[in-house]
Amino acid sequence: MTGTPRLSIGLPVHNGEEYLAESLEALLGQTYENFELILADNASTDGTADICRRYARQDRRIRFLPLPRNIGAAPNHNLVFREARGELFKWASHDDLYGRDLLRRCVEALDEHPEMVLAHAGTAIIDGAGGVTAPFEYRLATDSPHPPTRFRALLFADGGDDFYGVIRASALRRVKPHDSYHHADRTFVADIALQGPFFQVPELLYFRRDHPDRAERANPTIRSRCANLDPRRADPLRHPAARLLGGYVWGWIRIVQRAPITPAERRECYRHLGEWLGRRALRREPSEEFAHVDNDLDVVVDAVVAGRGGR
């Protein structure tokens, strides 16, 4: 590949040999081709590095960064962004699948809507074999022109695929790097949302794989999840669960403090945050804005994901 790619894809991975090749095939088979793919292997002990080297030899768009020690998932995510050269950026996961038109549709959306800072597509959960098990209906108001509305949507949400959208690199450089306290991914996405609205591509093109070794399942406690994000969090005395939860709350406060919004909008964000804290104190966990779709979804993943046509 010559010249500077418009889009950079960062794929941090640790011991991901089971699904990595499938994800790479899906990314390299995209209809949008003007991208670089940065693979950062976090000192894997399985065959991950060999897979990365093999694909790097086959495709000049790939840059392989083997790390000598496990620095944790959060620093590795930050590393691939620091290495990015494109004006647009996307994180990718080693075990997920991507419809072949995902990148093209997201880049087109950002070109058509310069006020948007992130574009993502419809999402479904898949199993180890690639079968759809749980489609989602995205109800978050992250496309609102009003920053407090976007903030509230992410504050009260169960979750979403926003982290893995195509993002303007300029917006990412204005937010704090991904941290490693409990639920740091939520505050990170909210920080991006306070930079500008998101665009939801009305097509199902992103497939999140759920399996026993996925980080959330393999690390069921707060401390183990945070230690996976950064091994320095493993010390229970230095980083007890109370401190990790405190970091989460303080993370919300900090993003409002530094957001590029008006004083009135900042006050509104703080009111939403106060409501959220009150509900959590009463153990009322609202999830009104992101929900499973109960109806069956007629989607054949193999028909829309590159590299799976022969399955």
N, C-alpha and C positions, 0 to 999 in steps of 0.2 A: 504494500500500500504506500502510495506517495502522497505528499501534502498532508494537511491537517484535516482529520475527519470532522464532520459536523457534530456527530454524536459519539460520546464515549459510554461504553457499558462496563461497569465494574462488577466483577463476580468474585467475592471473597469466599473461600471454601476451606473446610477442615474435615478430613475423613469423609469425603462425599463420593467415593468411587461407585456406589450402587446406582446412582441416578445422574451423575455428572455428564456422561456422554450423551444421554438423551436431551438434557438441557442445552448442551453445546450445539447439538444438531438442530434444535429448534431455533436457537439464536442465529446460527450461521446460515440457516435457510430462510431468513427473513427477506421479504420483497424489498425492503429498504436496506441498502447495502453500504451507505456512506458512514460507517462507524468503525471504531476500534473496540476490541474486547480485551479488558485487562483482567487476567486471572491471577489472583494472589492466593497461593496455597499456604495456609497457616500451619506449617510444619506437620503435615499429615503423616500418619503412620501406616496408612493403607496404600492402595494403588493410585491415589488421587494425582500425585505429581507426575506419574507416568502417563496418565490420561491427558493431563495438561500439556506435557511436552509433545505428545503425539499430535494433538490438534494444533499446537503452535507451529509444528513443522508443516502441516497441511494448509494452513491459512495465514497469510501475511498480516491479516487484520488483528491477530492475537499477539498480545504481549504477556509473557509469563513471568511472574514474580514469585519465586520460591523463597519463603521466609525460613530462616534458620531455627526459629523457636516460635512457639504458640503465643502470640501477643494478645489473643482474645478476639471475639467476633466484632466488637465495637471499634477497636483500633484498626482492625483489618478493613472494615467498611470505610473508615475515614481515609485509610491509605489509598484505596483504589480511586477515591475521588481526588485526592491530591495528585495522583498520577495522570488524571484525565486531561486531555487537550481540547476536547470539543466544547462548543458553545452550549450543547445540550448534554445531559447526563442521565443515566439510568442504572440503578442497582439491579442485579439479577441474582437469583438464588440457584444453587446448584441442583436442587431437587424439583424445581417447578418447570412447567411447560408454557410455551408462548405461541399463540397463533401466528402464522407466518405474516399476517398483515399488521401485527401489533405495533411495531415501530413506525411503519409508514403512516398509519392512521393517527398515532400520537403526534408525530412530527408535523403532519398536515394540520392538525388541530391547533398546535402552537403557532404555526405560521398564519393561520386564519384568525386567530384570536390573540393578538399581541399583549392583551391585558392579563392573560392567563399565565401562571408560572409553572403549572404542572398539568400534564395530560395523562390519563389512564383509561383503562377499558374495563368492561364487565368481567366479573370474576366468578369462578366456580372452584370448589374443592374437589380434588381427584384422589383416588387411592393409589396404591403402589403400582397397579397395572395400568393406570391412566384412565380409569372409569370415573365418570362424574358421580359424586356421592352427595354433594350439597351445594347447589347453586345459591347465589345470594342476590338480593335486591338492594342496591345501593341507595340509601335514603339520606345521606349526609349532605347538608347544604353547603358544601365546600365550593360551589360555583357562585355563591352569593357575592355581590359587589361590596357587601357590608362586612368589614373584618370581624366585629364581635359575633356576627351570625356564624361565620366560618369557625371561629374559636369555640363557640358553644357546641357546634356540631361535633367537633373532634373531642371536646372535653367530656361529653356525655355518651360517646359512641362505644360500642363493644370493640370495634376495630375496622379495618378496611385494607385495601391493597394500595393505598396512596403512596406508601414508602417505595413501592416498586414501579411508580410511574416514570414517565420521561419528564425531566425537570430542567428548567433553565439554570445553567451553571452559575450565572450571575446571582440568582436568588439563593442558591445553596451557599455561596460564599458569604452571604450576609447573615447566615444563621450559625449558631453554636454547633460545633461538630457533635456527632452522635456520642452520647454519654453512656454510662454503664450502671446507673441506678435502676431500680425496679420500674418497668414500663417506660423506659427512656425513649422507646420508639414512638410512643404516643405524643410526648411533648415535642419530640423532634419534628414530627409531621405537622403539629400545630404551629410550631415556629415557622415552618415553610408557608403554611396557610395564611399567616399574618403578613407575609410578603405579597400575597396576591391570590386570586381565586384559582380553582382547579377546573379542568374540563373533563367531563366524563364521556368517553367515546361510547356510543350506544351499540356496541357489539361485544359478544362474549369472546375474548381473546387472551385472557390470562387464567392459568390453571394452577392453583396452589396445591401442592401435594401434601397430604397428611399421612404420616407413617410413624411407627414407633420410635424411630431415631431422630425425628424432627426436634429441633432445639427445645421447644416448649414442653414436649413430652419427655424427652430424655433428661430434662432438668426441672423436676416438678416443684422444687421449693424456691422461695425468693432468693436465698443466698446462692443456690446452685445455678440459677438462671443468670444472676449477676456475675458470678465467677466465670460462667461461659462467655459472657460479654467481655469481661476483663479479669484475667487470673488474679490480679491484685485485690479483687473483691473477695477472695476465698477466705481470708482471715476473719473468723467470726468475732474476734475482739475488736479489731480495727474497723470492720464494716458489719456491725450487727444489723439484723433485719429492720430494726427501728430507724437506723440511720439511712438505710436504703429506701425505705418508704418516705422518710423525711426529704430525701433528695428528690423524690418524685413530686412532692407537693411544692418544694422550692423551685423545681424546674418550671412548673406552670407560672409561678410568680415572676421568674426571671424573664420568660419570653414576653410577657405582657410589658414588663418594664422597658425592654429595649425595642419593642415593635415599632415600625414606622407608621404609627397611627396618631389620630388627634387625641387631645386630652379627654374629650367626651367619649370617644371610642374606648380609650384605656379604662375609664371609669366603668363603662358597660361591661368590659371583659372581666374586671374585678368583681362586679356583681354576679356574673355567671360563675366565677370561681368560688365565691362565697356560697352560692346555692349548691354547687357541687360538693364542697366540703361539708355542708350541713347534711346533705343526703347520705354521704359516706359515714358521717358520725351516727346517723340513724340506721345504718346498714341497709339503706335503700339504694340499689344499684340500677339506675335507669339504663335502658338500652333501646330507646324508642326510635332510633334513627338508622339502625343497621340490622337487618333481619334476614333469616333464612327464607327462601321461597318454598312454600309447601307443595306447589304443583310440580309435576314431572317436567323435566327439561330435555327435549330431544336434541342432544348435542353429541356428535361423534368426534371425540378429540382427535382421532387419527386423521380425520378429514380436513382439519384446519391447522394442524401442527406439522411443520416440516420434519422429515426423517422418520415418520411413523406410518407412512402410506402402506407399507407392506405388512403391517402387523395384523 
